[in-house]
Amino acid sequence: MLAGNKRSRRDDQWLILVAPLANCVVVGALCAFAGLQINRLWEHHDQQRIQMERLEASVNFARSRRDAQQEILERNFDPQQLQPLLREKYGLISSQDRLVQFESAPHR
């Protein structure tokens, strides 16, 4: 009986020494895994942020082009802008001016 008691005491002492060490190893492994996952998520977040910035820049560019085209469209179809447009594009003074002026042929 004494031999059995000594063996169980040794086993108990071994468990007392090894159990905290095993717990530390398990906790360390879990912390390492969590750190790797956080790093992976951080990289994904950075990629998503960069992609979002590119999309916002593209949307802003498209919006500015749309606004410029809208201004041109409004100006070209605004009746009040007809005279300034004719002067600007063709050098005309009034809408009665002709783009091509005819000259009579020289007499022989």
C-alpha positions in Angstrom: 0.0 0.0 0.0 2.8 2.3 0.7 4.2 1.9 -2.8 0.8 2.8 -4.3 0.6 5.9 -2.1 4.1 7.0 -3.2 3.3 6.6 -6.8 0.0 8.5 -6.6 1.8 11.3 -4.7 4.4 11.5 -7.5 1.7 11.5 -10.1 -0.1 14.3 -8.2 3.2 16.3 -7.9 3.9 15.8 -11.6 0.3 17.0 -12.4 0.7 20.0 -10.2 3.9 21.0 -12.0 2.9 20.1 -15.6 -0.7 21.4 -15.5 0.1 25.1 -15.3 2.8 24.7 -17.9 0.3 23.0 -20.3 -2.2 25.7 -19.6 0.4 28.4 -20.4 1.2 26.6 -23.7 -2.4 26.4 -24.6 -3.1 30.0 -23.8 0.1 31.0 -25.7 -1.1 29.1 -28.8 -4.5 30.7 -28.6 -2.9 34.2 -28.3 -0.7 33.5 -31.3 -3.6 32.3 -33.3 -5.7 35.3 -32.3 -2.7 37.6 -33.3 -2.4 36.0 -36.7 -6.1 36.4 -37.3 -6.1 40.1 -36.2 -3.1 40.7 -38.6 -5.0 39.0 -41.4 -8.1 41.1 -40.7 -6.0 44.3 -40.6 -4.5 43.6 -44.0 -8.0 42.9 -45.4 -9.2 46.1 -43.9 -6.3 48.1 -45.5 -7.1 46.5 -48.9 -10.8 47.4 -48.5 -9.9 51.0 -47.5 -7.6 51.4 -50.5 -10.3 50.0 -52.8 -12.9 52.4 -51.3 -10.6 55.4 -51.8 -10.2 54.4 -55.5 -14.0 54.0 -55.9 -14.6 57.4 -54.3 -12.0 59.1 -56.5 -13.7 57.4 -59.6 -17.1 58.6 -58.4 -15.9 62.1 -57.8 -14.3 62.2 -61.3 -17.5 60.9 -62.9 -19.5 63.5 -61.0 -17.3 66.3 -62.1 -17.5 65.2 -65.7 -21.3 64.9 -65.4 -21.5 68.4 -64.0 -19.3 69.8 -66.8 -21.4 68.0 -69.4 -24.6 69.3 -67.8 -23.3 72.9 -67.9 -22.4 72.5 -71.6 -25.8 71.0 -72.3 -27.7 73.7 -70.5 -25.7 76.4 -72.2 -26.2 74.9 -75.7 -29.9 74.6 -75.3 -30.6 77.8 -73.4 -32.3 80.4 -75.8 -30.7 83.3 -73.9 -27.3 81.9 -74.6 -27.8 81.7 -78.4 -26.3 85.1 -79.3 -23.2 84.6 -77.1 -22.7 81.1 -78.5 -23.0 82.3 -82.1 -20.4 85.0 -81.4 -18.1 82.6 -79.6 -18.2 79.8 -82.2 -18.7 81.6 -85.5 -18.0 85.3 -84.9 -21.5 86.2 -85.7 -23.0 89.5 -84.5 -26.7 88.6 -84.9 -28.7 85.5 -85.8 -29.3 87.0 -89.3 -25.6 86.9 -90.2 -24.7 84.1 -92.5 -21.9 81.6 -92.0 -21.0 81.8 -95.7 -21.1 85.0 -97.6 -21.5 84.8 -101.3 -19.5 86.9 -103.7 -20.5 87.5 -107.2 -18.3 86.0 -109.9 -15.9 88.4 -111.6 -17.1 89.7 -115.0 -15.1 88.8 -118.1 
